[in-house]
Amino acid sequence: MMAGLSFFGNQHVLSCLQERLAQAGFHMEDHVEDADVVLTCCTTMTELEDLYFGEAGLLQKMREDALVVDMSATTPNFAHEINSVCVLSGFKVCIAPMVVKDKMAGDALTASNMRTFCFGEDGALEAARPLLEAIYGEMEEVASPGAAQLARSAIALQDSSEIVAAAEVYALFKNVTSSMSVVDAGGLKPQSCAPQSMFAFRAMEERRFNGSYTVEMMMSELSSVMMTADDHELILPQLEAAFHMLELLCVIGGADKSPAAICLVFGSDQDGEAYGLDWSRADSLYSEASSDDEEPYDEDDYADEDEYLDDIFGRSSGFSTN
């Protein structure tokens, strides 16, 4: 099979996929109008929305018989919207969000470490199968575009909890065992009770903080889960705490690190500096925030607890690592 392909979105993802796409018979097209297949993988929902629905977006540029495959992390509602509009516009479309198994692996975006939940109607899924098989080692067909994103969200939510928990356990062991007058560890190491925490412990122990799945990519996934919860007026405090820890890691320069680098948030300034992190960036940011006049919380200022939590956590449709 030889097919022309245009890619839009995260160029780091494309660099990891390009060789096996070529091996599967796909060649890159410079102009989307010439592409048989259009593959998208955006970092934020704003970017994804502009790509498809903005002025001179893909819907205006793609040729009539093009196959559209979206790998992005988004909400079930928006996945349904993309699917519906593309189908009504005469395109075949497959929703196949990316799920990475070992998020700490150096080569995390290999096919064997990637899976997807996929949906396509009217022959779209079969048409997309050669591409999906080149990208993903595992595929599970689901009943709707929203189901594909919901299944991905469930994994992202659990993975983030396991990784943050692993970082906290790692910090606890490191600090307690460094004081031998308190405890004789006798070679004791943290025990993992979940797969992602096992991957995280191993990476933290080996000081492996670089990988093809990055903190920025994880934040993209978690941002979409937060927006999904927000669509249904649901607050997920553990998820939001994990997101803000990753946000802090980005502020100090860790956006392109693997999620295992979150353990460096618990370390010393010198520990972080050894891996290119700069805590002064956070100091200047938060000192500016603390210099603003702040009034203490008064429960009468808020209609209910949800409004208060919305205020202190903040809600947004995206994030910035700048």
C-alpha positions in Angstrom: 0.0 0.0 0.0 1.2 3.5 -0.9 -0.7 6.5 0.4 0.1 10.1 0.8 -0.1 11.4 4.4 -0.2 14.9 5.9 0.4 15.3 9.6 -0.7 18.2 11.8 0.1 18.7 15.5 3.0 17.7 17.8 6.1 17.4 15.6 7.9 15.4 18.3 5.2 12.7 17.9 5.7 12.7 14.2 9.4 12.3 14.5 8.9 9.2 16.6 6.4 7.7 14.1 7.8 8.7 10.8 10.1 5.7 10.2 7.4 3.1 10.8 4.8 5.1 8.8 7.2 5.0 5.8 7.8 1.3 6.3 4.0 0.8 6.2 3.8 2.5 2.8 2.9 6.1 3.8 4.8 9.0 2.3 4.5 12.6 3.5 2.7 15.1 1.4 3.6 18.8 1.6 0.1 19.9 0.8 -3.0 18.6 2.6 -5.0 18.8 -0.6 -2.9 16.0 -2.0 -3.1 13.7 1.0 -5.0 10.4 1.0 -4.8 10.4 4.8 -4.7 13.3 7.3 -3.3 12.4 10.7 -3.7 14.8 13.6 -2.2 14.8 17.1 -2.6 18.2 18.9 -1.3 19.2 22.3 -4.2 21.3 23.3 -7.9 21.4 22.5 -7.7 25.0 21.4 -5.1 23.9 18.8 -7.2 21.0 17.7 -10.3 23.2 17.4 -8.5 25.8 15.3 -7.0 23.1 13.2 -10.3 21.6 12.2 -12.8 24.5 12.5 -10.7 27.7 12.2 -10.4 29.9 9.1 -8.8 27.9 6.3 -8.9 24.8 8.6 -8.7 21.2 7.5 -12.4 21.0 6.7 -11.9 23.6 4.0 -8.6 22.1 2.7 -8.9 18.3 2.6 -9.8 16.6 -0.6 -13.3 15.0 -0.7 -12.2 11.4 -0.3 -9.6 11.9 2.4 -9.4 9.7 5.5 -9.0 11.6 8.8 -7.4 10.0 11.8 -7.1 11.9 15.1 -4.8 10.8 17.9 -5.3 13.8 20.1 -6.4 13.7 23.8 -9.7 15.6 24.0 -13.1 15.4 25.6 -15.8 12.9 24.6 -18.0 15.8 23.6 -15.4 17.3 21.3 -14.5 13.9 19.8 -18.1 13.4 18.9 -18.2 16.9 17.3 -15.1 16.2 15.2 -16.5 12.9 14.1 -20.0 14.3 13.3 -18.8 17.4 11.4 -16.2 15.3 9.3 -18.8 12.7 8.4 -21.4 15.4 7.4 -18.7 17.0 5.3 -18.2 13.8 3.4 -14.9 12.6 5.0 -14.1 9.2 6.5 -12.9 9.7 10.1 -11.4 7.5 12.8 -11.0 8.7 16.4 -8.0 6.8 17.9 -6.4 8.6 20.9 -2.9 7.7 21.9 -2.4 5.7 25.1 1.2 5.1 26.3 1.9 2.1 28.5 5.2 2.8 30.2 5.3 6.6 30.3 8.8 6.7 31.7 10.5 4.6 28.9 13.1 6.4 26.9 11.5 5.1 23.7 8.0 5.4 25.0 6.4 6.0 21.5 7.3 2.6 20.0 4.4 0.6 18.7 4.8 -2.1 21.4 4.4 0.6 24.1 1.3 2.3 22.5 -2.3 1.3 22.3 -5.6 2.9 21.3 -9.3 2.8 21.7 -10.7 3.5 18.2 -13.9 4.3 16.5 -14.9 4.7 12.9 -18.1 4.3 11.0 -19.1 3.4 7.4 -15.8 1.7 6.7 -13.6 4.3 8.2 -12.0 2.0 10.8 -11.1 -0.6 8.2 -9.7 2.1 5.9 -7.6 3.4 8.8 -6.4 -0.1 10.0 -3.1 -0.1 8.1 -2.2 3.3 9.6 -3.3 2.3 13.1 -1.4 -1.0 12.9 1.8 1.0 12.0 1.3 3.3 15.0 -0.2 1.1 17.7 0.7 -2.3 19.1 -2.8 -2.8 20.5 -6.2 -1.6 19.3 -9.6 -1.9 20.9 -12.6 -1.0 18.9 -15.3 0.9 20.9 -18.9 2.0 20.2 -18.5 5.7 19.8 -15.9 8.6 19.5 -16.8 9.6 23.0 -16.2 6.1 24.3 -12.7 6.2 22.8 -11.8 9.3 24.7 -13.5 8.2 27.9 -11.5 5.0 28.0 -8.3 6.9 27.4 -9.2 9.4 30.2 -9.8 6.5 32.6 -6.2 5.3 32.0 -4.7 8.8 32.2 -6.4 9.5 35.5 -5.1 6.3 37.1 -1.6 6.7 35.6 -1.2 10.2 36.9 -2.2 9.1 40.4 0.2 6.3 40.4 3.1 8.4 39.1 2.5 11.2 41.7 2.1 8.6 44.5 5.4 6.9 43.4 7.2 10.3 43.5 5.9 10.9 47.1 6.9 7.4 48.2 10.3 7.8 46.6 10.8 11.1 48.4 9.7 9.6 51.7 12.1 6.6 51.4 15.0 8.9 50.3 14.6 11.3 53.2 13.8 8.7 55.9 16.6 6.3 54.9 19.1 9.1 54.7 18.8 9.4 58.5 20.3 6.1 59.6 19.8 7.1 63.3 16.0 6.8 62.6 15.8 3.7 60.6 18.2 1.0 59.3 16.7 0.4 55.8 18.8 -2.7 55.2 18.5 -2.3 51.4 14.8 -1.9 51.6 13.3 -0.4 48.5 9.8 1.0 47.8 7.3 -1.7 46.8 5.0 -1.0 43.9 1.3 -2.0 43.9 0.5 -0.8 40.4 2.1 -1.0 37.0 2.7 2.7 36.3 4.2 3.3 39.8 6.6 0.3 39.1 7.7 2.0 35.9 8.1 5.3 37.8 10.1 3.8 40.7 12.5 2.2 38.3 13.1 5.4 36.3 13.5 7.4 39.5 16.0 5.0 41.0 18.0 5.0 37.7 17.6 8.8 37.4 16.1 8.5 33.9 14.2 11.7 33.3 14.3 11.9 29.5 11.9 10.1 27.3 9.7 10.4 24.2 6.6 10.7 26.3 6.9 14.1 28.0 5.4 16.1 30.9 3.8 18.4 28.3 2.1 15.4 26.7 0.8 14.1 30.0 -0.5 17.6 30.9 -2.4 17.6 27.6 -4.0 14.3 28.6 -4.9 15.5 32.1 -6.2 18.8 30.8 -8.7 17.0 28.6 -9.8 14.9 31.6 -10.3 18.0 33.7 -12.5 19.5 31.0 -14.5 16.3 30.7 -15.2 16.4 34.4 -16.0 20.1 34.2 -18.5 19.4 31.4 -20.4 17.3 33.9 -19.9 19.6 36.9 -17.6 17.1 38.6 -14.5 18.0 40.6 -11.6 15.6 40.8 -9.2 16.9 43.4 -6.6 14.3 43.1 -6.4 14.9 39.3 -6.1 18.6 39.8 -3.4 18.2 42.4 -1.4 16.1 40.0 -1.9 18.6 37.2 -0.7 21.5 39.3 2.4 19.5 40.3 3.2 18.9 36.7 2.5 22.6 36.0 5.1 23.5 38.6 7.6 21.1 37.0 7.0 22.9 33.6 7.5 26.3 35.2 11.0 25.3 36.4 11.9 23.9 33.0 10.7 20.3 33.0 8.1 20.3 30.2 10.3 18.1 28.0 11.2 15.7 30.7 9.5 12.3 31.3 6.9 12.2 34.0 9.4 10.5 36.3 11.0 13.9 36.8 8.2 14.9 39.1 10.2 13.4 41.9 12.7 16.3 41.4 10.0 18.6 42.7 10.6 17.0 46.1 14.4 17.4 45.9 16.9 20.1 46.6 17.6 23.0 44.2 21.0 21.4 43.4 19.3 18.1 42.6 17.1 19.8 40.1 19.9 21.9 38.6 21.7 18.7 37.7 18.9 17.9 35.3 18.4 21.4 33.9 15.7 22.7 36.3 15.8 26.3 37.6 13.8 26.9 40.8 14.4 30.7 40.5 11.8 30.7 37.7 9.2 29.5 40.3 10.5 31.9 42.9 10.0 34.9 40.7 6.6 33.7 39.5 5.2 33.0 43.0 6.7 36.0 44.6 4.9 38.2 42.1 1.7 36.4 42.9 2.2 36.7 46.7 2.9 40.4 46.4 -0.6 41.0 45.2 -3.2 42.0 47.8 -5.0 38.9 49.0 -8.0 38.8 51.1 -8.7 35.8 53.4 -11.4 33.3 52.5 -14.8 34.3 53.6 -17.4 31.6 53.1 -20.1 34.3 52.5 -18.2 35.4 49.4 -19.0 32.1 47.7 -22.4 30.7 46.7 -21.3 27.2 47.5 -18.3 24.9 48.1 -18.0 24.1 44.4 -17.6 27.8 43.5 -14.9 28.2 46.1 -13.0 25.1 44.8 -13.4 26.5 41.2 -11.8 29.7 42.4 -8.8 28.3 44.2 -8.1 25.6 41.6 -8.9 27.6 38.5 -10.4 26.2 35.4 -9.0 26.6 31.9 -9.4 25.1 28.5 -5.7 24.6 28.0 -2.3 25.3 29.6 0.9 27.0 28.7 4.5 25.8 29.3 6.0 29.1 28.3 
